[in-house]
Amino acid sequence: MTPDEFSAALTALHWKQTDFCRKTGLNKSTPSNWMTLKTPIPPWVAAYLGAMLDLAALHRKYLETPKGTATD
């Protein structure tokens, strides 16, 4: 995963880097090190974000009320 892909995934999830750190237990400086290429992004990050994107898509498809429809 590249820094641009990491940023794009966070944007798609409506997360900030601090949200990612809180959810994964990482130090808040870790993503900054990835973005500046000081350290490589570990492979698990792509898998984790991919799973979160899949869950977000499932939530939108099955659980969100479509806009413009009445709810009880």
C-alpha beads as a LAMMPS data file, in Angstrom:
LAMMPS data file: protein, C-alpha beads

72 atoms
71 bonds

1 atom types
1 bond types

-500.0 500.0 xlo xhi
-500.0 500.0 ylo yhi
-500.0 500.0 zlo zhi

Masses

1 110.0

Atoms # bond

1 1 1 0.000 0.000 0.000
2 1 1 1.280 3.418 -0.917
3 1 1 0.806 6.579 1.131
4 1 1 -1.675 7.811 -1.503
5 1 1 -3.676 4.579 -1.239
6 1 1 -3.632 4.862 2.545
7 1 1 -4.933 8.437 2.362
8 1 1 -7.593 7.481 -0.179
9 1 1 -8.854 4.654 2.024
10 1 1 -9.078 6.951 5.040
11 1 1 -10.954 9.523 2.965
12 1 1 -13.391 6.894 1.709
13 1 1 -14.050 5.837 5.306
14 1 1 -14.375 9.467 6.463
15 1 1 -11.528 8.838 8.921
16 1 1 -8.605 10.979 9.948
17 1 1 -5.222 9.474 10.731
18 1 1 -6.056 9.862 14.425
19 1 1 -9.220 7.778 13.926
20 1 1 -7.149 5.022 12.333
21 1 1 -4.667 5.117 15.232
22 1 1 -7.433 4.985 17.831
23 1 1 -9.064 1.996 16.124
24 1 1 -5.804 0.091 15.686
25 1 1 -3.952 1.087 18.852
26 1 1 -1.065 2.671 16.972
27 1 1 0.923 5.671 18.087
28 1 1 -0.420 8.792 16.378
29 1 1 2.964 9.479 14.751
30 1 1 3.008 6.129 12.928
31 1 1 0.911 7.177 9.896
32 1 1 3.010 10.323 9.559
33 1 1 6.100 8.125 9.267
34 1 1 4.348 6.136 6.535
35 1 1 3.283 9.263 4.677
36 1 1 6.829 10.655 4.670
37 1 1 8.248 7.246 3.687
38 1 1 10.319 7.039 6.894
39 1 1 8.892 3.563 7.430
40 1 1 6.991 1.284 5.046
41 1 1 3.294 0.649 5.525
42 1 1 2.899 -2.911 6.873
43 1 1 0.862 -5.360 4.767
44 1 1 -1.796 -5.756 7.466
45 1 1 -2.837 -2.109 6.997
46 1 1 -4.100 -2.748 3.456
47 1 1 -5.984 -5.822 4.639
48 1 1 -7.512 -3.965 7.590
49 1 1 -8.581 -0.964 5.532
50 1 1 -9.914 -3.236 2.790
51 1 1 -12.074 -5.024 5.347
52 1 1 -13.315 -1.713 6.776
53 1 1 -14.177 -0.482 3.266
54 1 1 -16.066 -3.724 2.591
55 1 1 -17.988 -3.350 5.850
56 1 1 -18.832 0.266 5.040
57 1 1 -20.160 -0.789 1.627
58 1 1 -22.285 -3.525 3.207
59 1 1 -23.620 -1.057 5.752
60 1 1 -24.610 1.376 2.997
61 1 1 -26.234 -1.390 0.959
62 1 1 -28.205 -3.145 3.684
63 1 1 -28.575 -0.895 6.705
64 1 1 -28.779 2.724 5.641
65 1 1 -32.184 4.117 4.833
66 1 1 -32.188 5.323 1.229
67 1 1 -32.496 9.077 0.913
68 1 1 -35.964 10.262 0.101
69 1 1 -37.803 7.330 1.694
70 1 1 -40.046 7.524 4.702
71 1 1 -39.097 5.724 7.880
72 1 1 -41.396 4.493 10.610

Bonds

1 1 1 2
2 1 2 3
3 1 3 4
4 1 4 5
5 1 5 6
6 1 6 7
7 1 7 8
8 1 8 9
9 1 9 10
10 1 10 11
11 1 11 12
12 1 12 13
13 1 13 14
14 1 14 15
15 1 15 16
16 1 16 17
17 1 17 18
18 1 18 19
19 1 19 20
20 1 20 21
21 1 21 22
22 1 22 23
23 1 23 24
24 1 24 25
25 1 25 26
26 1 26 27
27 1 27 28
28 1 28 29
29 1 29 30
30 1 30 31
31 1 31 32
32 1 32 33
33 1 33 34
34 1 34 35
35 1 35 36
36 1 36 37
37 1 37 38
38 1 38 39
39 1 39 40
40 1 40 41
41 1 41 42
42 1 42 43
43 1 43 44
44 1 44 45
45 1 45 46
46 1 46 47
47 1 47 48
48 1 48 49
49 1 49 50
50 1 50 51
51 1 51 52
52 1 52 53
53 1 53 54
54 1 54 55
55 1 55 56
56 1 56 57
57 1 57 58
58 1 58 59
59 1 59 60
60 1 60 61
61 1 61 62
62 1 62 63
63 1 63 64
64 1 64 65
65 1 65 66
66 1 66 67
67 1 67 68
68 1 68 69
69 1 69 70
70 1 70 71
71 1 71 72
